[in-house]
Amino acid sequence: MLRRGEVQGQHGTPVLWGIQMAPYRMIDAVGLVFLRFKARKKNPLCDRSGPSEEKFHFLSDRLLPKFRWACHNAHHYSNPVNIYQKIFSGRFAIKAAWSIMPDLRNRSPSAGKGVEPKAEQLKPSGPHYPQSSDSRILTKLLYLLSTVFALCWVVFFNTRPPYVSDAYALCSKDGPMIYTVDPQRPRVQCIVIRGPTIIDMGSLEEVHRHWDTPQILDQILPKGEALKSRLETRFIRSGSIIVPGLSDSHAHMLEYGASRLIPLESAGTASDAAAAVKRFILADEDTQADAEKYVEGWGWDHTQWPVQEFPTAADLDKDPVVRSRKVVLQSKDGHAIWVNSRVLESIPPLPDTVEGGVIVRDAAGNPTGCLLDNAQYLVPMPPPTKKDLEKRFRLVTEDALSSGLTSIHDAGFDPKSLEFFKQLAAEDKLPIRIYGMTYFDETAEYWGDKVKPIIGAANGKFTARSVKIFADGALRSGGSALFEPYTDNPSTRGFMRIEPEVLNAWIPRFLRDGWQVNVHAIGDRANALVIDAFENALKGINVTASRPRLEHAQIMRHVDMARLGKLGVIASIQPTHATSDMLFGEQRLGPERVKLLYAFRSMINHGARVTFGSDAPVETMNPLYGFFAAVARVAPDGTSPHGPDGWWVYPHVENDVWDAHVVAGSPSNASREKKRSEVRPLRGDLAPAEIPHLLIAGMTIDPAYASFTDDSLGTLTPGKRADYVVLSQNIMTVPTDEILATEVLLTAIDGKPVYGEL
């Protein structure tokens, strides 16, 4: 039991006994006014001398000093005026309170803590203005009621539990619009976040009911501390949804930043590309200051030009500004470079042939200025400066975070970029999670047993524990390794950039030494040979512990899809490649072989685990474009070789192979229309309850599994890190042609917004 004058520190907030008891004193005071009013009503002409007035004085002498003493103590301990000013925007309550406490304005400085003031200190001070009895009663009544109201609010704000500063519930007013990607509870209304971690989820009523339970209190309080607190609730906009932080399973970060410097992808011809290079040279201060500085760009795509031929050095040399500099431009798919004559003149004589590469030559046998795959390494490039790398990194992180990406798997660290990211991690300057793959050089000494993998540096934001091996080239440039010759170029069936013997020698060693092995394979022959190597290497090895990956997996026979699913090898795929390559896929492969191109639904049906990426800067980094491509199989403008309904290669299949390998259990005489509906790759053939998990999984939990972070990322469930994205509309239910109109409202990492606002 508290005694008068004691201070109670409830919930860690000091609250005066005087303030706590003030509302009760106010009730006493209101009672006095009522008694006096009744006394005057019985004898309206009395002048403070009748029996009623004596009764009033008797009560007021006993109760009014108690009320004033409570106010006096409250003022002494915590200065209620400051509290009023903090809570109320107007001055009415302050004036009302002060008008009934004139003694406090002129209180004795010697008034002690918890000491009841003397009678003369409680006498009203200041001038007195005659009033009618009714007027005085009404005035005092209003003053008292106002003071009661003000002090009750003071008590309420000071005695209710405080917020926990780094905890909040994130909720939707529209109901369960948070897609957790948890099969047990795929949608909820709220998630509760404490610091970087999700600690609860459920409906609004559930999370508030759970808040004071021991299970939650143990997570938010130090051991032994008994503290109640309120749960701050934040709501997203009506119509928006929340999904886990999105991941890009395959991108080239610094190369993407370089592609942003010179807009080559929008060039419609070789001349347009050269003009873009000229504009960059004239505008970039660093390039202007150093005439010997290499001009680097990324993104030209000759397959989109009126004449689909590789560009030449002569195309760049037409402009004197471009001709005077050393220019090296990477193709959109990253498997070719285009250089000007000054670069060709600065390098040693080129060999006649290159294993795993091609030097494009004219009719006379002279290099034209384009070099493919392994031939690219014949052009020595000075390493980029730290300033160059910082500029590129800033551009890529800005675009990534604004697109809802919280994690990127960088598909190729060279020594320079690896050191750059290690330094950023050491300085805690990574605004996004990065999972890195280190390039493999088969000509160098084996390093898997000498270099220690980096796991979870910079508070979980940087990991480099995988090795990237190139098996073949790209379909766009005609370098992917096929079993049969290209339809549009029967003289070649592509090439392997690395021999099968090397794959069989090195993959097992890296796996045994604790490295994840990720192999680039695009053509059906390359995929088959890599799966052969994985099949041999995984004997006696826990695939869950090693999680090998097949990067791209674009063209694959059904028998190899089945092996992929059986082995547990991850297929790292890029849906936007399908909608880019659909324009020339059948031309390259022919009407039958194209049926095996980007067969995502078939891979899933065969038990393969897929994970989505963009291969940026080959494609846009925005993950919503990958989502759209996987659902619609049309270009962003709604077109495809098969019309606005989408590029579906499988409806052409009219044999039993379809039924045996693609749609299990479908009758052999099924109509083409039925087959078409059954192969919509990721959305059209799924029940509504399956859509959120299977579709978003490829951008959330599957990338987390592919990067060994599925225990802390990928779903919005208690115990995992609070990486989430707020989207402006429900991409699960809106019409397909409206998906790309979706905006990212907020991106959060570890519970803190890094882009946008609610």
MARPA-736400 format. One line per 10 residues: their letters; for each residue x, y negated, z negated of C-alpha. Coordinates in Angstrom, 1 decimal. Example, Ala and Ser with C-alpha at 12.3 -4.5 7.8 and 13.67 -1.06 7.14 Angstrom:
<pts>
AS) 12.3/4.5/-7.8; 13.7/1.1/-7.1
</pts>
This chain:
<pts>
MLRRGEVQGQ) 0.0/0.0/0.0; 1.4/-3.4/1.0; 1.5/-6.2/-1.6; 0.8/-9.8/-0.7; 3.9/-11.4/0.9; 5.5/-8.1/2.1; 6.4/-7.7/5.8; 5.5/-4.5/7.6; 7.7/-3.5/10.6; 5.2/-1.3/12.5
HGTPVLWGIQ) 6.6/0.2/15.7; 9.7/-1.8/15.3; 7.9/-5.2/15.6; 7.8/-7.3/12.4; 4.2/-8.3/11.5; 3.3/-10.4/8.5; 0.8/-9.3/6.0; -0.6/-12.8/6.1; -1.3/-12.5/9.8; -2.7/-9.1/9.4
MAPYRMIDAV) -5.1/-10.2/6.7; -6.0/-13.6/8.3; -9.1/-12.3/10.2; -10.5/-11.0/6.9; -9.9/-14.4/5.2; -11.7/-16.0/8.2; -14.7/-13.9/7.5; -14.7/-15.2/3.9; -14.4/-18.8/5.2; -17.3/-18.3/7.7
GLVFLRFKAR) -19.3/-17.1/4.7; -18.6/-20.3/2.9; -20.0/-22.3/5.7; -23.1/-20.2/5.8; -23.6/-20.7/2.0; -23.2/-24.4/2.3; -25.6/-24.6/5.2; -28.2/-22.7/3.2; -27.7/-25.0/0.2; -28.3/-28.1/2.3
KKNPLCDRSG) -31.3/-26.5/4.0; -32.9/-26.0/0.6; -32.2/-29.5/-0.6; -31.5/-31.7/2.5; -31.1/-34.9/0.4; -28.7/-33.5/-2.1; -25.4/-35.2/-2.3; -23.0/-32.6/-3.7; -24.6/-32.8/-7.1; -27.4/-30.2/-6.9
PSEEKFHFLS) -27.3/-26.6/-8.1; -26.7/-25.3/-4.5; -23.7/-27.6/-4.2; -22.3/-26.4/-7.4; -22.7/-22.8/-6.2; -20.9/-23.7/-3.0; -18.0/-25.4/-5.0; -17.8/-22.3/-7.2; -17.4/-20.0/-4.2; -15.1/-22.3/-2.3
DRLLPKFRWA) -12.8/-22.8/-5.2; -12.4/-19.0/-5.4; -12.2/-18.2/-1.6; -11.0/-21.1/0.3; -7.5/-21.2/-1.4; -7.1/-17.6/-0.5; -7.8/-18.3/3.1; -5.4/-21.3/3.1; -2.8/-19.2/1.3; -2.9/-16.6/4.0
CHNAHHYSNP) -2.5/-19.2/6.7; 0.3/-20.8/4.7; 2.3/-17.6/4.4; 1.7/-16.8/8.1; 3.1/-20.1/9.0; 6.1/-19.7/6.8; 7.1/-16.3/8.1; 6.4/-16.5/11.8; 5.2/-19.9/12.8; 1.8/-19.0/14.4
VNIYQKIFSG) 1.9/-22.0/16.6; 4.7/-20.4/18.6; 2.7/-17.2/18.9; -0.4/-19.2/20.1; 1.7/-21.0/22.7; 3.1/-17.7/23.9; -0.3/-16.1/24.3; -2.7/-18.8/25.3; -2.3/-21.1/28.3; -4.6/-23.7/26.9
RFAIKAAWSI) -4.4/-25.7/23.7; -7.9/-25.2/22.4; -7.0/-22.4/20.0; -4.0/-24.3/18.7; -5.9/-27.5/18.1; -8.7/-25.6/16.4; -6.2/-23.7/14.1; -4.3/-26.9/13.2; -7.5/-28.9/12.5; -8.4/-26.4/9.7
MPDLRNRSPS) -4.8/-26.3/8.3; -3.8/-29.9/7.8; -1.9/-29.0/4.7; 0.5/-26.9/6.9; 1.5/-30.0/8.8; 2.7/-31.7/5.7; 3.6/-28.6/3.6; 6.4/-29.0/1.1; 9.8/-27.9/2.4; 10.3/-26.1/-0.9
AGKGVEPKAE) 7.3/-23.9/-0.2; 8.9/-20.5/-0.9; 8.5/-17.3/0.9; 5.4/-15.5/-0.4; 4.8/-18.2/-3.1; 1.2/-19.4/-3.4; 1.1/-23.2/-2.9; 0.0/-25.6/-5.7; -3.5/-27.0/-5.7; -2.3/-30.5/-4.7
QLKPSGPHYP) -0.6/-29.0/-1.7; -3.9/-27.6/-0.5; -5.8/-30.9/-0.7; -6.6/-32.3/2.7; -4.4/-35.2/3.9; -4.9/-37.9/6.4; -7.7/-40.4/7.0; -11.3/-39.5/6.3; -14.1/-40.4/8.6; -17.7/-40.3/7.2
QSSDSRILTK) -19.9/-37.8/9.0; -23.4/-36.5/8.6; -23.7/-33.2/6.7; -24.9/-31.2/9.7; -22.1/-32.5/11.8; -19.5/-31.6/9.3; -20.9/-28.1/8.9; -21.0/-27.5/12.7; -17.5/-28.9/13.1; -16.1/-26.7/10.4
LLYLLSTVFA) -18.0/-23.7/11.8; -16.5/-24.2/15.3; -13.1/-24.7/13.8; -13.3/-21.5/11.7; -14.7/-19.4/14.5; -12.0/-20.6/16.9; -9.3/-19.8/14.3; -10.7/-16.4/13.7; -10.6/-15.7/17.5; -7.1/-17.0/17.8
LCWVVFFNTR) -5.7/-15.1/14.9; -7.4/-11.9/15.9; -5.6/-12.1/19.2; -2.3/-12.8/17.4; -2.9/-9.7/15.3; -3.8/-7.6/18.4; -0.7/-8.6/20.4; 1.6/-8.1/17.4; 0.3/-4.9/16.0; -0.3/-2.8/19.1
PPYVSDAYAL) 2.6/-0.6/20.2; 5.1/-2.2/22.7; 5.9/-0.9/26.2; 8.9/1.3/26.6; 11.1/-0.9/28.8; 12.2/1.6/31.4; 9.0/3.8/31.5; 5.9/3.3/33.6; 3.1/5.3/35.3; 2.8/4.8/39.0
CSKDGPMIYT) -0.8/5.5/40.1; -3.3/5.2/42.9; -6.7/3.6/42.3; -8.0/5.8/45.2; -7.5/9.0/43.3; -4.9/11.8/44.0; -3.0/10.0/46.7; 0.5/11.0/45.6; 1.8/13.9/47.7; 4.1/15.8/45.4
VDPQRPRVQC) 5.2/18.5/47.8; 4.7/20.9/44.9; 2.6/23.9/46.1; 1.2/24.3/42.6; -0.2/20.8/42.5; 0.3/19.1/45.9; -1.6/15.9/45.1; -2.0/13.9/41.9; -3.1/10.4/40.9; -0.2/9.4/38.8
IVIRGPTIID) 3.4/10.1/38.1; 5.2/8.9/34.9; 8.8/7.7/35.2; 11.3/7.1/32.5; 14.6/5.7/33.6; 15.7/7.7/36.7; 13.5/10.7/35.9; 9.9/11.8/36.4; 8.5/13.0/33.0; 4.9/13.7/33.7
MGSLEEVHRH) 2.2/13.8/36.4; -1.6/14.1/36.7; -4.7/12.0/36.6; -4.7/8.5/35.0; -6.5/9.9/32.0; -4.2/12.9/31.7; -0.9/10.9/31.7; -2.2/8.5/29.1; -3.5/11.4/27.0; -0.1/13.1/27.3
WDTPQILDQI) 1.9/10.0/26.5; 1.8/10.3/22.7; 2.3/14.1/22.7; 5.6/15.5/21.2; 6.6/16.8/24.7; 6.7/13.3/26.1; 7.9/11.6/22.9; 10.9/13.9/22.8; 11.9/12.7/26.2; 11.5/9.0/25.6
LPKGEALKSR) 12.8/8.6/22.0; 16.1/9.3/20.4; 16.1/12.2/18.0; 14.6/11.4/14.6; 13.0/8.1/15.7; 9.3/7.9/15.1; 7.9/5.3/17.5; 4.7/5.0/19.2; 4.5/3.0/22.5; 2.2/2.0/25.2
LETRFIRSGS) 2.5/3.3/28.8; 2.7/0.6/31.4; 0.6/1.4/34.4; 1.4/0.2/37.9; -1.0/0.7/40.8; -0.2/0.9/44.5; -2.3/-0.8/47.1; -5.6/0.7/48.0; -5.3/2.9/51.1; -1.6/3.6/50.6
IIVPGLSDSH) 0.1/6.8/49.5; 3.2/8.0/47.8; 5.6/10.7/49.0; 8.9/11.9/47.7; 12.0/10.0/49.0; 12.5/10.9/52.6; 15.8/12.5/53.8; 17.5/12.6/57.1; 19.2/16.0/57.4; 21.4/15.1/60.3
AHMLEYGASR) 22.7/11.6/61.1; 25.9/9.8/61.9; 25.9/6.8/59.6; 28.8/4.6/60.7; 28.2/5.5/64.3; 24.7/4.3/63.9; 26.0/1.0/62.4; 28.2/0.7/65.5; 25.2/1.2/67.8; 23.5/-1.7/66.2
LIPLESAGTA) 26.3/-4.1/67.2; 25.8/-3.6/70.9; 22.3/-2.7/72.1; 23.3/-0.1/74.8; 20.3/2.1/74.4; 18.0/-0.6/75.9; 20.2/-1.0/78.9; 18.3/0.2/82.1; 21.4/0.4/84.3; 25.2/0.5/84.0
SDAAAAVKRF) 25.2/-3.2/84.9; 22.9/-3.9/82.0; 25.2/-2.1/79.6; 28.2/-4.0/80.9; 26.3/-7.3/80.4; 25.5/-6.3/76.8; 29.2/-5.6/76.1; 30.1/-9.1/77.5; 27.6/-10.8/75.2; 29.1/-9.0/72.2
ILADEDTQAD) 32.7/-9.9/73.1; 31.7/-13.6/73.4; 29.7/-13.6/70.2; 31.8/-11.5/67.8; 34.3/-13.6/65.8; 36.7/-10.7/65.0; 36.8/-9.7/68.7; 37.5/-13.2/69.8; 40.3/-13.5/67.3; 42.1/-10.4/68.4
AEKYVEGWGW) 42.4/-9.8/72.2; 43.8/-6.3/71.6; 40.9/-5.1/69.4; 39.0/-2.2/70.9; 35.4/-2.9/71.8; 33.3/0.0/70.7; 29.7/0.7/71.3; 27.2/3.5/71.2; 24.0/4.5/72.9; 24.1/4.4/76.7
DHTQWPVQEF) 21.9/7.0/78.4; 22.3/7.7/82.1; 19.4/10.1/82.1; 17.1/7.1/81.7; 18.6/5.1/84.6; 17.2/4.9/88.1; 20.2/6.8/89.3; 21.0/9.6/86.8; 24.7/9.7/87.3; 27.6/9.1/84.9
PTAADLDKDP) 28.8/5.5/84.8; 32.3/4.6/85.9; 35.1/2.4/84.8; 34.4/0.3/87.9; 31.0/-0.6/86.5; 32.7/-2.2/83.5; 35.5/-3.8/85.5; 33.1/-5.9/87.6; 33.0/-8.6/84.9; 36.4/-10.3/84.1
VVRSRKVVLQ) 35.5/-10.7/80.4; 34.8/-7.0/80.0; 37.7/-6.0/82.2; 40.2/-7.9/80.0; 39.4/-5.9/76.9; 39.8/-2.2/76.0; 36.2/-0.9/76.0; 35.1/2.5/74.7; 31.4/3.3/74.8; 29.9/6.4/73.3
SKDGHAIWVN) 26.9/8.0/75.0; 23.6/8.3/73.2; 24.1/12.0/72.4; 27.7/11.5/71.2; 29.1/14.0/73.7; 30.6/11.6/76.2; 32.6/8.4/76.3; 32.7/5.7/79.0; 35.8/3.6/79.2; 37.1/0.8/81.5
SRVLESIPPL) 40.2/0.9/83.6; 42.3/-0.9/81.0; 41.8/2.1/78.6; 42.6/4.6/81.4; 45.8/2.8/82.1; 46.9/2.7/78.4; 46.7/6.5/77.9; 49.1/9.2/79.1; 48.3/11.0/82.3; 45.2/13.3/81.9
PDTVEGGVIV) 45.5/17.0/82.2; 43.7/18.9/85.0; 41.4/20.7/82.6; 40.4/20.5/79.0; 39.2/23.6/77.0; 35.8/22.8/75.7; 35.5/19.5/77.6; 35.2/17.9/81.0; 37.0/15.0/82.7; 34.6/13.5/85.2
RDAAGNPTGC) 36.4/12.9/88.5; 35.5/11.4/91.9; 35.8/13.2/95.2; 39.5/12.4/95.4; 40.1/14.0/92.0; 40.7/10.7/90.1; 39.1/10.2/86.6; 36.0/8.0/86.9; 36.0/6.8/83.3; 33.7/9.4/81.6
LLDNAQYLVP) 35.1/12.2/79.4; 32.9/14.9/77.9; 33.1/16.7/74.5; 36.7/17.8/73.7; 38.0/15.6/76.5; 37.0/12.6/74.5; 39.9/13.2/72.2; 42.3/12.4/75.0; 41.6/8.8/74.4; 43.5/7.7/71.2
MPPPTKKDLE) 41.5/5.2/69.2; 42.9/3.1/66.4; 41.0/3.7/63.2; 38.4/1.0/62.3; 39.3/-1.5/59.7; 37.6/-1.6/56.3; 35.8/-4.7/57.4; 34.5/-2.9/60.5; 33.3/0.0/58.3; 31.6/-2.3/55.8
KRFRLVTEDA) 29.8/-4.1/58.6; 28.5/-0.8/60.0; 27.6/0.6/56.6; 25.6/-2.5/55.7; 23.5/-2.2/58.9; 22.8/1.5/58.5; 21.7/1.2/54.8; 19.4/-1.8/55.6; 17.6/0.2/58.2; 17.6/3.4/56.2
LSSGLTSIHD) 16.1/2.0/53.1; 13.5/-0.1/55.0; 12.4/3.1/56.7; 11.8/5.0/53.5; 15.1/7.1/53.5; 16.6/7.7/50.1; 19.1/10.4/51.3; 21.2/10.9/54.5; 23.2/14.0/55.5; 26.1/12.6/57.4
AGFDPKSLEF) 27.0/15.1/60.1; 30.7/14.4/60.5; 33.2/12.8/58.2; 36.6/12.1/59.8; 39.4/11.4/57.4; 38.9/7.6/57.7; 35.2/7.7/57.0; 35.6/10.2/54.2; 38.0/8.0/52.4; 35.7/5.0/52.9
FKQLAAEDKL) 32.8/6.8/51.3; 34.9/8.1/48.5; 36.0/4.6/47.7; 32.4/3.3/47.7; 31.4/6.2/45.4; 34.3/5.4/43.0; 33.2/1.8/42.9; 29.6/2.7/42.4; 28.6/0.8/45.5; 26.4/3.4/47.3
PIRIYGMTYF) 22.8/2.1/47.6; 21.6/5.4/49.1; 22.4/9.1/48.6; 24.9/10.6/51.0; 25.6/14.3/51.7; 28.7/14.6/53.9; 30.0/17.2/56.3; 33.7/17.1/57.0; 34.8/17.7/60.6; 36.6/21.0/61.3
DETAEYWGDK) 39.7/20.9/63.5; 40.7/24.4/64.5; 44.2/23.3/65.5; 45.0/22.1/62.0; 46.0/24.1/59.0; 43.2/25.7/57.0; 42.3/23.4/54.1; 39.3/25.1/52.5; 41.3/26.5/49.6; 43.3/23.4/49.0
VKPIIGAANG) 40.6/20.7/49.0; 38.0/20.6/46.2; 34.4/19.9/47.2; 33.0/16.6/45.9; 29.7/17.3/44.2; 27.4/14.7/42.7; 29.8/11.8/42.4; 28.5/8.3/41.7; 25.7/9.6/39.5; 24.5/12.0/42.1
KFTARSVKIF) 24.7/9.7/45.1; 27.7/11.2/46.9; 28.5/14.8/47.8; 30.9/16.2/50.4; 30.9/20.0/50.1; 30.3/21.2/53.7; 32.3/21.6/56.9; 31.0/20.8/60.3; 32.0/23.0/63.3; 31.1/22.3/66.9
ADGALRSGGS) 30.2/25.4/68.9; 29.1/23.8/72.2; 28.1/20.5/73.9; 24.8/18.8/74.5; 21.9/19.6/76.8; 21.7/16.0/78.0; 25.2/16.0/79.3; 25.1/19.6/80.6; 27.5/20.9/78.0; 25.3/23.2/75.9
ALFEPYTDNP) 26.3/26.8/76.3; 23.7/28.9/78.1; 23.5/32.6/79.1; 22.4/31.6/82.6; 23.5/28.7/84.8; 21.8/25.3/84.6; 18.8/25.1/87.0; 19.9/21.7/88.2; 23.6/22.5/88.3; 24.1/26.3/89.1
STRGFMRIEP) 27.8/25.8/89.1; 28.0/25.8/85.3; 26.4/27.4/82.3; 27.9/24.9/79.9; 30.8/25.7/77.7; 31.8/26.7/74.2; 33.9/24.1/72.4; 35.3/26.8/70.1; 35.9/30.5/70.9; 33.8/33.2/69.1
EVLNAWIPRF) 37.0/34.7/67.6; 37.7/31.4/65.8; 34.1/31.3/64.4; 34.5/34.8/63.1; 37.9/34.0/61.5; 37.1/30.6/59.8; 33.4/30.8/58.8; 34.0/33.7/56.2; 37.0/31.9/54.7; 35.1/28.6/54.1
LRDGWQVNVH) 32.1/30.5/52.7; 34.4/32.5/50.3; 36.1/29.3/49.1; 32.8/27.7/48.2; 32.1/25.5/51.2; 28.8/25.3/53.1; 29.3/25.9/56.8; 27.2/23.9/59.3; 27.6/24.7/62.9; 26.5/22.6/65.8
AIGDRANALV) 24.8/24.9/68.4; 22.4/23.8/71.1; 22.4/26.3/74.0; 20.9/29.8/73.7; 24.3/31.5/74.1; 25.9/29.2/71.5; 23.1/29.9/69.0; 23.4/33.7/69.5; 27.2/33.6/69.0; 27.0/31.5/65.9
IDAFENALKG) 24.2/33.8/64.4; 26.5/36.7/65.2; 29.3/35.0/63.2; 26.9/34.2/60.3; 25.7/37.8/60.3; 29.2/39.1/59.9; 30.3/36.5/57.4; 27.2/36.8/55.1; 27.8/40.5/54.3; 28.2/40.7/50.6
INVTASRPRL) 27.6/36.9/50.1; 24.6/35.3/48.4; 23.0/33.2/51.1; 21.2/31.1/48.6; 24.5/30.2/47.0; 26.1/29.3/50.4; 23.1/28.0/52.4; 24.7/28.0/55.9; 23.1/25.8/58.5; 22.6/25.8/62.2
EHAQIMRHVD) 22.6/22.2/63.4; 20.2/21.5/66.2; 19.2/25.1/67.2; 17.5/23.7/70.3; 17.3/26.7/72.7; 17.0/30.1/71.1; 15.7/33.5/72.1; 13.0/35.0/70.0; 15.3/37.8/68.9; 17.7/35.3/67.6
MARLGKLGVI) 14.9/33.4/65.8; 14.0/36.6/64.0; 17.7/37.1/63.0; 17.8/33.5/61.8; 14.8/34.0/59.5; 16.1/37.4/58.2; 19.5/36.0/57.4; 18.2/32.9/55.6; 20.3/30.5/57.7; 18.8/27.0/57.7
ASIQPTHATS) 17.8/25.5/61.1; 18.5/21.8/61.0; 16.3/20.4/63.7; 15.5/17.0/65.2; 11.8/16.6/66.3; 12.5/13.4/68.3; 15.0/15.3/70.5; 11.9/17.2/71.8; 10.1/14.1/72.9; 13.3/12.6/74.5
DMLFGEQRLG) 14.5/15.8/76.3; 11.0/16.7/77.5; 11.6/14.3/80.4; 14.4/16.5/81.8; 14.2/19.7/79.9; 12.4/21.7/82.6; 14.6/20.2/85.3; 17.7/21.5/83.4; 16.4/24.9/82.3; 13.6/25.8/84.7
PERVKLLYAF) 9.9/26.7/84.0; 10.6/29.9/82.1; 13.7/29.1/80.0; 12.2/25.8/78.9; 9.6/27.8/76.8; 12.4/28.5/74.3; 13.3/24.8/74.0; 12.4/23.2/70.6; 10.2/26.1/69.6; 9.8/24.8/66.0
RSMINHGARV) 6.5/26.6/65.3; 8.0/29.9/66.4; 11.1/29.5/64.2; 8.8/29.0/61.2; 6.6/32.0/62.2; 9.8/34.1/62.3; 10.6/33.1/58.7; 13.2/30.5/59.3; 13.6/27.6/56.9; 13.8/24.3/58.8
TFGSDAPVET) 14.9/20.8/57.8; 14.3/17.6/59.7; 16.8/15.0/60.8; 17.2/12.3/63.5; 20.7/12.7/64.8; 20.9/8.9/64.7; 22.1/7.0/66.6; 21.1/9.6/69.3; 17.5/8.9/68.2; 15.9/6.3/65.9
MNPLYGFFAA) 16.6/6.7/62.3; 13.0/6.0/61.2; 11.7/9.3/59.8; 8.1/8.4/60.8; 9.1/8.8/64.4; 10.3/12.3/63.7; 7.0/13.0/61.8; 5.1/11.7/64.8; 7.1/13.7/67.3; 6.6/16.9/65.3
VARVAPDGTS) 2.8/16.3/65.2; 2.0/14.8/68.6; 4.8/15.9/71.0; 4.5/12.7/73.0; 6.6/9.7/73.4; 5.9/6.7/71.2; 3.9/5.2/74.0; 1.6/8.3/74.1; 2.9/9.8/77.3; 4.4/13.2/78.1
PHGPDGWWVY) 5.0/15.4/81.2; 1.8/17.3/80.2; -0.2/14.2/79.6; -1.4/12.4/76.5; -2.3/15.7/74.7; 1.4/16.4/74.3; 4.3/18.4/75.7; 3.4/22.0/74.9; 5.6/24.4/76.8; 4.0/27.5/75.4
PHVENDVWDA) 0.6/27.2/77.1; 2.4/28.3/80.3; 3.1/31.7/78.7; 0.8/34.4/80.1; 2.3/37.6/78.9; 2.4/39.9/75.9; 5.7/38.4/74.7; 3.8/35.4/73.5; 1.5/37.5/71.4; 4.2/39.6/69.9
HVVAGSPSNA) 6.6/36.8/68.9; 4.6/33.6/68.6; 1.1/34.1/67.4; 1.1/37.2/65.3; -2.2/39.1/65.6; -3.7/37.1/68.5; -5.2/39.3/71.2; -3.2/39.9/74.4; -6.0/38.5/76.5; -6.3/35.3/74.6
SREKKRSEVR) -7.2/32.3/76.8; -4.6/29.6/77.5; -6.8/27.1/75.5; -6.7/29.3/72.4; -3.0/29.7/72.7; -2.5/26.0/73.0; -4.4/25.4/69.9; -2.5/28.0/68.0; 0.9/26.6/68.7; 0.6/23.0/67.7
PLRGDLAPAE) 3.9/23.1/66.0; 3.4/21.6/62.5; -0.1/20.2/62.0; -2.8/21.4/64.5; -2.9/25.0/63.3; -2.7/24.5/59.6; -5.4/24.4/57.0; -5.9/20.9/55.4; -4.4/22.1/52.1; -1.3/23.3/53.9
IPHLLIAGMT) -0.6/20.1/55.8; 1.0/18.0/53.1; 3.4/20.7/52.0; 4.5/22.2/55.3; 4.8/18.9/57.2; 6.4/16.6/54.6; 8.6/19.5/53.3; 10.9/19.2/56.3; 11.8/15.7/55.2; 11.8/16.2/51.5
IDPAYASFTD) 12.3/19.5/49.7; 13.9/21.3/52.7; 16.6/18.7/53.1; 17.1/18.9/49.3; 17.5/22.7/49.6; 19.9/22.3/52.5; 22.1/20.0/50.4; 21.9/22.0/47.1; 19.8/19.3/45.4; 16.4/21.0/45.3
DSLGTLTPGK) 16.7/21.2/41.5; 16.7/17.4/41.2; 15.2/16.0/44.5; 12.6/16.8/47.1; 9.4/16.9/45.0; 7.6/14.5/42.7; 7.5/16.8/39.7; 8.6/16.4/36.0; 12.3/16.8/35.5; 13.3/15.6/39.0
RADYVVLSQN) 14.8/12.2/39.9; 12.3/9.5/40.7; 13.0/8.9/44.4; 9.8/8.0/46.1; 8.3/6.0/49.0; 5.1/4.0/49.2; 3.5/4.1/52.7; 0.8/1.7/53.8; -1.6/4.4/55.0; -2.2/8.1/54.7
IMTVPTDEIL) -0.1/9.6/57.5; -1.7/13.0/56.7; -5.2/11.9/57.8; -5.0/8.9/60.1; -5.4/9.6/63.8; -2.2/10.7/65.4; -1.9/7.6/67.6; -1.9/5.4/64.4; 1.0/7.2/62.6; 3.6/4.8/63.9
ATEVLLTAID) 1.7/1.8/62.7; 2.5/2.9/59.1; 4.7/0.6/57.1; 7.0/1.3/54.3; 5.9/-0.8/51.4; 8.5/0.3/48.9; 11.5/2.6/48.6; 12.7/3.6/45.1; 15.8/5.5/44.1; 16.1/6.7/40.5
GKPVYGEL) 12.9/4.9/39.6; 14.1/1.5/40.8; 12.9/-0.3/43.9; 15.7/-0.7/46.5; 13.4/-2.0/49.2; 10.0/-3.7/49.2; 7.5/-4.2/46.4; 4.1/-2.8/45.3
</pts>
